[in-house]
Amino acid sequence: MQSRLPTLSDVARCAGVSYATVDRVVNDRGGVAEKSVIRVRKAIDELGYVRNVAAANLSQNKTYRFAAIIPTGTNQFFQQLRAILEAERIRLLADRIDLRIEGIAAFDGEALCERLDILSQTGIDGVALVGTDDDIVAQKIAELRSAGIAVLTLVSDAPNAPRDAYIGIDNRVAGQTAGRLIGLCHGGAGGRVLPIVGALSAPDHAERLEGMRETVTALYPDLDIAPVIIGRDEHEIVENKLRPIFKNSHDITAVYSVGGGNAGLLRVLRSLPDGQNRPIVVLHDIVPQAREALEDGVIDAIIDQRPEVEIANALSCLRSIADRRMPDVTDPILPTVYFKENLPPHGRDSFVRPGHTVNGTASGHASKSRILKEIDQ
C-alpha cells in the first residue's frame, strides 16, 4: 500500500519549525530567517514534499494576471492571434485567469517598451510578446524579470533578452524549408528569387530570410537572390514596390514572402498579363487570403506555424512560471507545409486548449473556423 504524501505539517516537524514558517517559505512570502529557510528546504528534499499549487491558490484566493502584446495593423496572422486570444480570454475567466490583450504598432520597440512599463505597474504575473531585435526591448525584459514578472517571446524571439522561454517555430529552419521548396520547384534550372520581409529588425523575418539564403546558396547555385523588398507588413507598400519590378523585368522566377502584406503581393500576381509566367510563390501562415490563393493556384505552398498551438503553449507556460514551476514548453513548434492538395478542411477543429500540449501535440479542441470568421478579410 502506497504511503500518504507528505504535508506541510510533516515538513514543519522534520525541520523543527512552526507550520506558519513552512507556509511562508513554500509560498515564497518572505520574512523568514535564512537558517530557517535552509532547514525547511532540507526537510522538503528529505521528505519529497510537492507543493499543491491548486490548494495554495485557492487558499490565497489567487487570480493569475497575464498579458499578451500583439502587433496591430493589416497583418492577418496577427489578427488571427488576437482572435484566438480573445476566445481564450473569455474561457479562462472560469479558471481564475485574467488575460489582457494589448495592441501596438508592428516593429516599434519604443512603443513595446512603453506598454511594458504600463503593464508592469498593474500587478501582472507574466506577459507574452512578439520579440524584436532592439537593445531597449532586451533591457526592458530584464527589468520585468527582475521584478518577478515572467516574460515569454511569441512567434519571434528577442536576441540577447533574458526571457523565460520562446514559444514558436524555428524560423531559420522554416526559411531553409522554403529555400528547398523553391529549389525543387526549379528542377535544376536557373532563376531569381525575390524575398519580401516586413522588417529586418524582426528576428523571425531575419532568421527566415537567412535560412532561405543558406539553403539556396548551398544547394541551388544556379538560383540568384534578388534585393530584399521591405514591406513593413503593409499590403499597399508591398504592392507599390512589386508592380514596377514585375512590369519592367520578367526574370523573377520565385517569390518568398516571410511575413505579412501579402494582399498586395496577391493583387500583383493576379494582375499579371496572360503571357507572363507566374513565379513560384511560398508564403507563411494559413490565413483566409493565403488559403484562397493556394486553392486558386496563385501561390504554391504555405508554411504554417500553427498559431492555436503557440497560444495554448504560451498560456500553459506562463501559468507554470507563475506557479514557480519549470516551463512546460522548451522545444520549437513543428510547422506544417501545405499545398493545394493537403489543405485542411475549412471547418477543421484545431484550436488547442492550454495545458494539453507537448511540443505542438495536443488534445482538447474548439472550432478554428469560428475564430477565422472574426478576422477581417
Salt bridges, closest charged atoms under 4 A:
ASP10 OD2 - ARG4 NH1 2.83
ASP10 OD1 - ARG13 NH2 2.45
ASP23 OD2 - ARG29 NH2 1.80
GLU86 OE2 - ARG89 NH2 2.90
GLU88 OE1 - ARG91 NH2 2.98
GLU88 OE2 - ARG353 NH1 2.32
ASP95 OD2 - ARG91 NH1 3.68
GLU102 OE2 - ARG100 NH2 2.90
GLU102 OE1 - ARG115 NH1 2.98
ASP117 OD1 - LYS140 NZ 2.74
ASP125 OD1 - LYS62 NZ 3.69
GLU143 OE1 - LYS140 NZ 2.89
ASP157 OD1 - ARG163 NE 2.98
ASP164 OD1 - ARG145 NH2 2.91
ASP204 OD2 - HIS205 NE2 3.89
GLU214 OE2 - ARG172 NH1 2.51
ASP224 OD2 - ARG192 NE 2.70
GLU239 OE2 - ARG243 NH2 2.91
GLU239 OE1 - ARG267 NE 2.77
ASP251 OD2 - ARG192 NH1 3.63
GLU295 OE2 - ARG291 NE 3.21
GLU295 OE2 - HIS346 NE2 3.26
ASP296 OD2 - ARG270 NH1 3.50
ASP300 OD2 - ARG278 NH1 3.01
GLU308 OE1 - LYS368 NZ 3.22
ASP323 OD2 - ARG325 NH2 3.55
ASP328 OD1 - ARG325 NH1 4.00
